[in-house]
Amino acid sequence: MLVNQARKSSVILGERVKSLAAVAALMLVQNWLAPPALGEDWQQQHMPWGDPDLQGIWTSATLTNLARPDDVDTLVLTEEQALAWEKYGQERIEEYENIGEGDLPVGGDTFAGYNSFWMDPGTHILRVRGEPRSSIIVEPEDGQLPLRLWGRLRMYWRGYQALNGTDNPEQRNQGERCTVGFGSTGGPPMLPVLYNNNYQFVQSPGHVMILVEMNHDARTIRLQGEPLPAMIKPWLGDPMGHWEDDTLVIRTTQFHPQHDLRASTRHLFYMSENSVVDERFTRISENEILYQFTVTDDDIYSQPWSGELTLRRSEGPIYEYACHEGNYALPNILAGARREEQE
């Protein structure tokens, strides 16, 4: 109603004013009250060789997690729910600043010594084509991982090893070893974590490269050729892509056997060497890419599960993320375990 009243008033005002300055002011008021629809005037741009242009730096940062909270029944939130969720998320971040003075208690939870300066989880709920979402997962409809019993047991056992294993470095989690980023930030699927949620897309004829800010991983997607030999299993799998109209479609197989547990503060799930991830990247506006994915592994999950994210344009550049925890922490963990054994 407010927009309609403003439009009627602007027409009357436009008939009465004659000066250029007044007309300019009128146009500003109209644009503020009734902005154009998202992507209304946007058209897909193409690279010189014809492929759709996905290049740029994008972020997946969002307060929405992979799985849906137990107390939320629907995928799409109301605007009131979205605002409340965002307020709560900001309060949670501010809590990390409330650390008392003096020495920290032994064994206390200080979130690895981080404060909010080091965190960048986003400040808004995930929106896909304008809809506020309660989970990244869209299928199954309940927003939960469809884990089989055997898959759940494997995930928890691997998690126990990652937290308690000290026999060899391979038992520890990949983020701690600086081989791949925490959780599934490098993917696939590429999911947001607590910080470093930026990606840079670089295209050339026959290839698309996705530089992952976290751990400075890089995915090189081949648009031509054949899959790698079966015995070669890269950390982020073997991705093969092609274009379907303006959508980049990628299928990734042959995952590294040690990149199985995808654990972070935002998600927890399990992958195997035989998992298959199908991804779709579609530029839907000047500042957004719709990212859709499906994970299939019949040994772990009772059905394929799918998710959607919006990658938003981000300011650059991406600086190198140099991971050094393993230089000290990993040798100390293993050495400490040997000392305990001796005692």
N, C-alpha and C positions, 0 to 999 in steps of 0.2 A: 504494500500500500504506500509506504514511504517513497519507494522508487517511482511509482506512478504519479504521485502528487508532485515529486520533484521534477519529473519530465513535463507535466502540464505547466508548472510554474516557469520552467526554463523556456518553453515555447512562447508564453506571454511576454516574458522578459526579453526574449530575442526579437520580438516584434517591436518592442519599445526602444531598445537601445540601438544606436546607429554607429557609435564609434568603434574602431578596431580594438581598442583596449577592452571595452565592455564585452564584445563578442568573444575575445580570447578568454576572459574570465568566465564567461558562460560555458565555454567548452570544457574548461577545467572542472567546473562543478558537475557537469554531465558525466564526465569520465569517472569522477570520484564516486558518484552515486550509482552508476550503472556501468561497471567495468565490463569489457568484452569477455566472452566465454573463453575458457582455457584453450589455447591453441587455435583460436578462431582464424587468425590470419597467418598461421604458421604452415609452411610447406617443407616436406622432406628434402634436404639437400643431399647431393651425391658427390662422391669423390671423382677426380678426373677420369678414372677408368670405369665409372658407372656404379660402383657399390654405394649403398646408402651410407651417409656420414654419421658415425657414432663417436668420432674423435672428441677428446676433451677429458677433463677431470671431473669425476662424479663421486658422490658420497651416498652411502646406504644408511647413515646414522639415523636411528629412530628409537623411541622409547618402547616400541612394540617388540615383543620377543617372538621366538620361533613358534612355540606352542601357546595355546590360549589358556589364560588363568582359569582355575576350576570354578570360580564364582561368576564367570561370564558365559552366557549362553549363545550369543550371536557373534558372527564374524564382523558385521558392520555395527559400529558404535553410534550412539546419538552424539550430537555436538556437546551436550552437557556432560556426558560420560568422557568424551575426549578431553575436554577442558579440565575435568577433575583428575584424570589420569596424568595429564601434563603437569598439573600443580603438584601432585604426589611425587612424580619423577624428579622435579626440581628440588623438593624437600629432601628426598633421599640423597641426592648429590651433596646438598649442603650439610648433611649429617657427617660426612667425612671430614668436615672442617672442625667438628666439635671434639677435638682430641685434647685431653687434659694436659696441663703442664707437667714437667718432670719426666722421669723415666717411664717408659711404657711397661705395663705388666707383662711378665713372662707368660707366653702362651695366649695373650690377648688377641682379639681380632682387630687388627688395624688395617685390613685390606692391603697387605703386603707393603705397608708404609706409604701408600698412595694418599694423596688428597685430591680435591677436585681439579687442581691445576693440570693433572696428568690425565684426566678423564674427558672424553668427548662422546658420550653415548647418544647425543642428540637431545633436543628439547621438545620435540613434537611427536605425536602419535603418527604411525605409518598411515599415509593416505594413498590409495590407489584410485586414480581417476577422480580424485576429490573425496572418496569415501574413507572415513576414519576406520581403521581396522584394529581388531583385538588380537590378532595373531598373524604371523607370516603364513602359516599353514592354511590353505584353503580346502584341501582334500586330504583326509576325511573331513566331513562336515563338522565334527566335534572339535577340530583344531588340535588334535593330539596325534602323537606318533603311533602308528599301528604296529607296535613291536610284538613279535612272537615271543613266547616264553623263552625259547632258546636264545633269541636275539637279545632279550633283556638281560639274561644271565651273562652272556658274553660281554655286554656293555659294562655291567657292574664289575665283573671280574677284571676287565681291562682297566677300569677306573681304580680299583683297589691296587692293582700293580703300579699304576702311574703315581699314586700317592705314597705307596709304601715299599715298592720294589727298590732294592739297593744292590742286587747281585750284578747288574751290568747297566750301562747307559741306556740300552734299548728298552728297558722297562719303564723309563721315565717318559713323561708326555713330550710331545713334539715341540710345543712352545718353549718348554724348559730347556730343550736341547738346541733350540734355535735352528731347526731344520725347516719348519713351516710355521705359519702364524698360529696364534691361539685360536681354539675353536675351529670354525670352518670359514674364517675370514678370507682365505685364499681359495677355498672351495675345491671343486664345485660340490654342492651349491655354495655361492659366495654370500655369507651371512654377516650381519653387523655384530660387533663385539663392543667392549667397553671404550675403546679408543682406536684411532688409526683406521677409520672406515672409508678411506678414499681409494679410488681406482682411476688409473689413466688408461684410456683406450687409444691405441696407435694402429693405423691401418696402412697396409701396402697391398699391391696386387697379389692375391693368393694367400694372404695372412692377416690375422688380427691379433695384436698383442694386448694383453690386459696386465698392467703393472699394478700389483697389490701393495698398498702402503705398508701394511703390517708384515714385518720380516722381509720386506723388499722382494717378495716372490714375484715371478712373472709367468703368466700363462700365454703360450704361443699357440694359437689355433690355426691349423692348416685347413685351407679351403679346397685344396686339391691333394691328390696323392692317396696313399694307402695307410692304414693304421700301422703302428710300430709292431715289430715282432712280439709275440705273446710273452716272451721272457723279460721284456723291458717294461718296467713298471715305474714311471716317474712319480715323484712325490704328489703332484696334483693330477695324476692320471694322464691319459693320452687323449687329447681333445681333437675331434674332427668336426669341421663346420661347413655350412653352406647357407645360401640366402634363399628364403622363401618370400618373394616380393620384397618388402622393406624390412623383413625380420631376419636377424642373424640366428640360425639354429645350430646348436652345438650338442654333440653326443660325446660324453667322456667315459672311457672304460680303462681297465688295467691300472687300478690304483695301487700305490705302494702298500704292502701289507702292514707296515708300521704306522700308516696314516689312517688308523681305524677309529680310534676314539676321538670324536669332535666335541671337546668340552670347553665351555667358557661360562662366564656369569650369565650369559643370555640364552644359552642352549646346550643341550646334551643329547647326542645321538651316536650311532655306531655305523660304520661302513666296513666293507670287506673288499678284497681284491676283485670280487665278482660283481660289485655294485655298478649300476649304470645310472648316469645322471644326464637328463635331457634338459637343455636350457634354451630360452628364447629371449632375445633382446630386441625390443621394438622402440624406436624413437617416437614419442607421442607428442612432443612439443619442443620448443627451443631449449627448455631447461629440464626435461624429464625423459628418462628411458624406463619403459616398463620391463621389468625382469621377472620372468616366469621359469619355474624349474619343476622337474619331477624326478624323484629318486625311486629306483626299482631294485629290489634285492629280495627274492622270494625266500631265501634262507633266514633272513633277519626280520622282514616285515610281512604282515599278512596281506598287504596290498600296496601298490605304489602310493606314495604320498607326494603332494604338490604344494608349492608356495608361490607367493607373489610379493615383489618388492618394487618400490619406486626409487630409481637412482636419480638423484638431483644434482644439477650442475654445482660444482664446488670451485672455490678459488684455489689457484695453484701458486707455485709449483708444489709437487710432492718431493719432500726431502728424503734422503736415504734413511731408512730405519736400520740401525746397526745393532744387532742383538749380541750381547756379551755375557748374558747370565751364565752360559756354560763355561766361561773362562774361569770362574771361581766357584759358583754354586754347585755345579755338577761334580767336580773333583772333590769338593768338601763333603757333599752328601755321601759319596762312595767311600771316601777315606774315613768319615765318621762311623760308617757302618762296620768297616774293618776293625776300627778301634774298639767298638762295642763287642765284636766277636772275640777279640783278644782278652778283653776283661771278663 
